[in-house]
Amino acid sequence: MDEHLALGAHGEALAARFLRDRGMQILERNWRCPEGEIDVIALDGDCVVVCEVKTRRGTGVGDPLEAVTREKALRLRRLAAAYLRSRPDAVPRVRIDVIGIIARRGQRPLIRHLRAVEA
């Protein structure tokens, strides 16, 4: 696996643990449909949380949270709708969150969580 993919997988695992530690139930990881992929889907009380995870080694190319543009947030909304259509038993409330992780070698990862990102 190339380093970029390994870093992304590591970040998604950290994000899932972060959400679980805050009381959320992880429903899916890397859920795919013809329209794209959702990194992490969790249940927060009575709300399905569609979570985009961005992981970087540093901020040389910008903060990882900045990578989620309005266009990307709109795409996540469409993916959330596709997920709900595929799971008729899922609760209808949905929220889009973004987790940005800076994972510098030899340091504890810095994890930031934006809840309810607007599209």
NORFENJO-V869946 format. One record per residue. N is the residue number from 1. RES is the residue in one letter. SS is DSSP state (~ for helix, > for strand, _ for the rest). NEAR is the number of other C-alpha atoms within 12 Angstrom. Layout:
n res ss near
N RES SS NEAR
N RES SS NEAR
This chain:
n res ss near
1 M _ 9
2 D _ 8
3 E ~ 12
4 H ~ 14
5 L ~ 14
6 A ~ 16
7 L ~ 25
8 G ~ 28
9 A ~ 25
10 H ~ 25
11 G ~ 35
12 E ~ 34
13 A ~ 26
14 L ~ 31
15 A ~ 40
16 A ~ 36
17 R ~ 21
18 F ~ 27
19 L ~ 32
20 R ~ 20
21 D ~ 14
22 R _ 16
23 G _ 14
24 M _ 25
25 Q > 23
26 I > 30
27 L > 25
28 E > 24
29 R > 26
30 N > 25
31 W > 27
32 R > 19
33 C > 18
34 P _ 12
35 E _ 16
36 G > 20
37 E > 26
38 I > 36
39 D > 37
40 V > 41
41 I > 39
42 A > 40
43 L > 29
44 D > 26
45 G _ 17
46 D _ 15
47 C > 24
48 V > 32
49 V > 44
50 V > 46
51 C > 46
52 E > 48
53 V > 43
54 K > 43
55 T > 40
56 R > 34
57 R _ 28
58 G _ 21
59 T _ 19
60 G _ 10
61 V _ 13
62 G _ 17
63 D _ 22
64 P ~ 30
65 L ~ 32
66 E ~ 25
67 A ~ 22
68 V _ 28
69 T _ 18
70 R ~ 16
71 E ~ 15
72 K ~ 27
73 A ~ 27
74 L ~ 18
75 R ~ 23
76 L ~ 38
77 R ~ 32
78 R ~ 25
79 L ~ 33
80 A ~ 39
81 A ~ 28
82 A ~ 25
83 Y ~ 35
84 L ~ 25
85 R ~ 15
86 S ~ 17
87 R _ 16
88 P _ 11
89 D _ 11
90 A _ 22
91 V _ 22
92 P _ 21
93 R _ 22
94 V > 31
95 R > 33
96 I > 39
97 D > 38
98 V > 40
99 I > 41
100 G > 35
101 I > 38
102 I > 33
103 A _ 29
104 R _ 18
105 R _ 12
106 G _ 8
107 Q _ 10
108 R _ 12
109 P _ 23
110 L > 26
111 I > 29
112 R > 26
113 H > 26
114 L > 26
115 R _ 20
116 A _ 22
117 V _ 27
118 E _ 20
119 A _ 18
